[in-house]
Amino acid sequence: MSDLFENDRNYVLGDPELNLIGDRDKLAQWRHKKIGPAYYKLGRKIIYRGTDLNAWAALHRCDPAVIPHQ
């Protein structure tokens, strides 16, 4: 799978690319619940690394061709 995000880039809230995984409110809910992608909080600024976003997206990939164990 090709990466959804540039690995060597930092993303901040307001970057349109972040909308691929959720809007600003959804990302805030995930940070509060500690279930979203890894991030840095520097003062009031939230920063997501492209490598962390790609890793998180890969963990949440669903493949309908794979039959889950029952």
C-alpha positions as CSV (number, residue, x, y, z in Angstrom):
1,M,0.0,0.0,0.0
2,S,1.3,3.4,-0.8
3,D,1.4,5.9,2.0
4,L,-1.6,8.3,2.5
5,F,0.6,11.0,4.1
6,E,4.1,12.2,3.3
7,N,6.4,10.5,5.8
8,D,8.9,13.4,6.1
9,R,6.2,16.0,6.7
10,N,4.6,17.4,9.8
11,Y,0.8,18.1,9.7
12,V,-1.0,20.7,11.9
13,L,-4.7,21.1,12.6
14,G,-6.2,22.9,9.7
15,D,-4.1,21.1,7.1
16,P,-6.7,19.7,4.6
17,E,-4.9,16.3,4.4
18,L,-5.9,15.5,7.9
19,N,-9.5,15.4,6.8
20,L,-8.7,12.0,5.3
21,I,-8.9,10.5,8.8
22,G,-11.3,13.0,10.6
23,D,-12.3,16.6,11.0
24,R,-10.9,18.9,13.7
25,D,-13.5,17.9,16.2
26,K,-13.1,14.1,15.6
27,L,-9.3,14.4,16.0
28,A,-9.9,16.3,19.3
29,Q,-12.2,13.6,20.6
30,W,-9.7,10.9,19.7
31,R,-6.9,12.8,21.5
32,H,-9.1,13.2,24.6
33,K,-10.0,9.4,24.5
34,K,-6.4,8.5,23.6
35,I,-7.5,6.4,20.6
36,G,-6.2,8.4,17.6
37,P,-2.9,8.7,15.9
38,A,0.2,9.7,17.9
39,Y,0.8,13.5,18.1
40,Y,2.9,16.1,19.7
41,K,1.5,19.0,21.8
42,L,3.8,21.9,21.8
43,G,2.1,24.7,23.8
44,R,-1.3,24.9,22.2
45,K,-0.2,23.5,18.8
46,I,-1.0,19.9,17.8
47,I,1.4,18.3,15.4
48,Y,1.1,15.0,13.6
49,R,4.1,13.3,11.9
50,G,3.4,11.8,8.5
51,T,5.0,8.5,9.6
52,D,2.7,8.3,12.7
53,L,-0.4,9.0,10.5
54,N,0.6,6.3,8.0
55,A,1.3,3.8,10.8
56,W,-2.1,4.5,12.4
57,A,-3.9,4.2,9.1
58,A,-2.2,0.9,8.3
59,L,-3.4,-0.5,11.7
60,H,-6.9,0.5,10.8
61,R,-6.9,-1.0,7.3
62,C,-9.7,-3.4,6.6
63,D,-9.3,-6.1,4.0
64,P,-12.7,-7.7,3.0
65,A,-10.8,-10.6,1.3
66,V,-9.5,-11.8,4.7
67,I,-12.0,-13.9,6.6
68,P,-11.7,-13.3,10.4
69,H,-11.4,-16.2,12.8
70,Q,-14.7,-17.1,14.5
